[in-house]
Amino acid sequence: MQYLNRFSLMKPDYVPESAWLTHGPFAFWIVSELKPRRIVELGSHHGYSFFAFCQAVREMGLKSECYAVDTWQGDEHAGFYGEDVYQAVKQHSQQEYPEIATLLRKTFAEARADIEDGSVDLLHVDGRHLYEDVKEDFETWIPKLAENAVVLFHDTEVRERDFGVWKYWAELEEKYPSFNFHHGHGLGVLGVGQDFPPAVRDLFAAAKSPEDAELIRATYNILGHAISDQREHMALAERVRKSPRGNYAREYAEFTAHIQRLQAEFAQERAKLTAELEQARQELERQRGRAQSALAEEIADHQLLKNATPAVDAVVADLIDARSHPFRNMQRWLSFKVLRFLASKNPPFSARAAARFARSASKRDPRQTYGLDATIAETENTGSRKTR
Ligand SMILES: C[S@@+](CC[C@H](N)C(=O)[O-])C[C@H]1O[C@@H](n2cnc3c(N)ncnc32)[C@H](O)[C@@H]1O
């Protein structure tokens, strides 16, 4: 547990944008164990790693001097940026660490004149990341290192673009005691000297034990990601906070208006469809009525035909009979005529006698015989109904 102490668990109080975020816990630990009298950082940008060192110095009550060297203009790897970056770093430095921090706004080469030889216990190399850059930055600053110094190299695990720290780190590992973290783009810890505090010595020793090395890497990986996750959450909360509420209100109003337009269109469409449906229903009703009338007429005609058939059959039969017995039929017809005539003679005949003549006449009435009375009457009625 030498590789972990209560400073490893500290929360950085300055967390700007940085690719170094997950190394905050190790920065606290190494300062707490090494107790450096002078810390120099080559490449500070927004100042995350630099202020982590400063915070550790303050929390431990050390008398360390912390130097940040940077042109604060940027480079091909970090990108070039504006004056506001330096102003923000300067303000935080003056406000929080006036006794601890010094900003050297110059090139790494120029800054060498500001730092005494053999005075730097902790050096952090994080400038441009070409192989030649890192090699030059380290080698030109070796004279500035104290007898037993620790040098940190960022981006030892980046193999994309023209980054070359990994390559130079492979050479350094051969010559110096070291430990390499794999998370957060890689952070190499190099011991330049012979005599280190026990915890730092153990860290270098752990590099040779895969199991120990893995445990240390995993621990600082988890601790480090707690910081980067927190920054992500804070950045998200800030974005939401800064979002102009007006935009939401306008979007909401537009959305509401759109919904209302859709509702109006829907109501219009529904009314149109309902009217069309009603028209279709009425037309159907009319057609049904017409079909029913036509059917009723068909049925009536059919009935008429059915009723007339026996009468027609009887007439045909009588015609056949009349042809066969002309005299008998004539006699019957004459009887009918005579009886009807007699039935109409009241007086001189009594009403009773006239009624008897009428009954006898009706028995001989050829129309009654064929049932033509009813058929004729019905035909007349139907005819008049049809023409109505
Ligand atoms: C990767 S950034 C540093 C990131 C920083 N350590 C952090 O915690 O986020 C590299 C910085 O080094 C600076 N830089 C690169 N080469 C330099 C040089 N030769 N002299 C001075 N500054 C340099 C750039 O201006 C840039 O701000």
The ligand as an SDF file (V2000), in Angstrom:
LIG
                    3D

 27 29  0  0  0  0  0  0  0  0999 V2000
    0.1280   19.3450  -24.0720 C   0  0  0  0  0  0  0  0  0  0  0  0
    0.1430   20.9900  -23.5960 S   0  0  0  0  0  0  0  0  0  0  0  0
    0.3670   20.9280  -21.8760 C   0  0  0  0  0  0  0  0  0  0  0  0
   -0.7880   20.3070  -21.1340 C   0  0  0  0  0  0  0  0  0  0  0  0
   -0.7630   20.4760  -19.6370 C   0  0  0  0  0  0  0  0  0  0  0  0
    0.3600   19.8830  -19.0140 N   0  0  0  0  0  0  0  0  0  0  0  0
   -2.0330   19.9820  -18.9810 C   0  0  0  0  0  0  0  0  0  0  0  0
   -2.0430   19.6270  -17.8320 O   0  0  0  0  0  0  0  0  0  0  0  0
   -3.0830   19.9720  -19.6550 O   0  0  0  0  0  0  0  0  0  0  0  0
    1.6500   21.5600  -24.2750 C   0  0  0  0  0  0  0  0  0  0  0  0
    1.9750   22.9930  -24.0160 C   0  0  0  0  0  0  0  0  0  0  0  0
    3.3630   23.1680  -24.2400 O   0  0  0  0  0  0  0  0  0  0  0  0
    3.5970   24.4250  -24.8100 C   0  0  0  0  0  0  0  0  0  0  0  0
    4.8610   24.2970  -25.5530 N   0  0  0  0  0  0  0  0  0  0  0  0
    5.1920   23.3870  -26.4680 C   0  0  0  0  0  0  0  0  0  0  0  0
    6.4670   23.5230  -26.8460 N   0  0  0  0  0  0  0  0  0  0  0  0
    6.9570   24.5570  -26.1440 C   0  0  0  0  0  0  0  0  0  0  0  0
    8.2320   25.1740  -26.0690 C   0  0  0  0  0  0  0  0  0  0  0  0
    9.2830   24.7380  -26.8020 N   0  0  0  0  0  0  0  0  0  0  0  0
    8.3860   26.2020  -25.2380 N   0  0  0  0  0  0  0  0  0  0  0  0
    7.3650   26.6610  -24.4920 C   0  0  0  0  0  0  0  0  0  0  0  0
    6.1430   26.1120  -24.4950 N   0  0  0  0  0  0  0  0  0  0  0  0
    5.9430   25.0730  -25.3140 C   0  0  0  0  0  0  0  0  0  0  0  0
    2.3930   24.7180  -25.6600 C   0  0  0  0  0  0  0  0  0  0  0  0
    2.1990   26.1030  -25.7840 O   0  0  0  0  0  0  0  0  0  0  0  0
    1.3000   24.0110  -24.8900 C   0  0  0  0  0  0  0  0  0  0  0  0
    0.5760   24.9220  -24.1310 O   0  0  0  0  0  0  0  0  0  0  0  0
  1  2  1  0
  2  3  1  0
  2 10  1  0
  3  4  1  0
  4  5  1  0
  5  6  1  0
  5  7  1  0
  7  8  2  0
  7  9  1  0
 10 11  1  0
 11 12  1  0
 11 26  1  0
 12 13  1  0
 13 14  1  0
 13 24  1  0
 14 15  1  0
 14 23  1  0
 15 16  2  0
 16 17  1  0
 17 18  1  0
 17 23  2  0
 18 19  1  0
 18 20  2  0
 20 21  1  0
 21 22  2  0
 22 23  1  0
 24 25  1  0
 24 26  1  0
 26 27  1  0
M  CHG  2   2   1   9  -1
M  END
$$$$
